[in-house]
């Protein structure tokens, strides 16, 4: 990196961590390019954001066309027609009866909104979250997050009313999935008798695949038990689909794998193909309990550019078969990783669903191995494959390629990963 480039990076706040200091000149599909023309395989997707790949032509065209007509329409002053169009398109991919939408800019904002809706609609205050989950960076969302202490350290006191239950991580406990689900369901019900009574509990919120905490899928049986318990006590069930939504797991939304219907769906990341937009979805009856003016925001639903990008993104995902591609390429990726696992015992666990996969590195005694993870990640980067780490012990590599990734590109990434493991 040139001295001038390094100086420019130093102008940015040091609070940001950096996988690389790469400053791409452009991106296309699953690739990023630097000033020298070097091509990088981007299997981070900007943490799951560039769902349709970098600069998908249809998304770019939608942004360009919208920019000549209307950039912004503050939703309390006018109604941005692209927000109305986006809501209509989202209705087509939602479960029956989930047909009202509130838009914002980030996953954190959407999570704040879903909690406010749940508390306002039920008149209850407590929110149940799950250990290892990640829900955002605001004070409320930090209180809901336990993926790593660093996310919360130095910011206490955090808001109250958040109660934490065990995550059904069979690999962590060393049990079968059935044993793990049974234990975590019992602990959840015990929590409702010891920490937050049902009549105090507004909602439970869970990522159907744990994100920052380690890419751990919640077993479908556990999600079904959550739905049962919520129905029993009149508690709202919220699915945080910020990272799992819009085809990432081989279904349009990950909760579909469990055959359940949540009360509120939280959306962001892959919705805008890189433009900042998020939202929550709920039924008309539930949204009607939210008094007009009791929540809002200057930019929520007002960016015609972001809404246009989201509309185009939904069209591309549906019309170009990206959900189906995520399922096929996900199976290819998991099969390749499991073949490598057979030759590399440090790959303690390989898990995931669709194009949301993880490799957890462990030592011979089964304890976390963040050093090997870091070495493999750096070797991949030197070979121009971008992979992100995660996990409470920083020992997990996560695979998040754009949904447009091809069979050949998956094979190329697996070969780079294999070289890194051999090295």
Buried (B, 14 or more C-beta within 10 A) or exposed (E): EEEEEEEEEEEEEEEEEEBEEBEBEEBEBBBBBBEEEEEBBBBBBBBBBBBBBBBBEBBBEBBEEBEEEBEBBBBBEEEBEBBEBBBEBBBEBBBEEBBBBBBBBBBBBBBBBBBBBBBBBBEBBBBBBBBBBBBBBBBBBBBBBBBBEEBBEEEEEBBEBBBBBBBBBBBBBEBEBEEBBBBBBEEBBEBBEEBBEBEBBBBBBBBBBBBBBBBBBBBBBBBBBBBEBBEEBEBBBBBBBBBBBBBBBBBBBBBBBBEBBBBBBBBBBBBBBBBBBBBBBBBEEBBEEBEEEEBBBEBBBBBBBBBBBBBBBBBBBBEBBBBEBBBBBBBBBBEBBEEBBEEBEBBBBBBBBBBBBBBBBBBEEEEBBBEBBBBBBBBBBEBBBBBBBBBBBBBBBBBBBBBBBEEEBBEBBBEBBBBBBEE
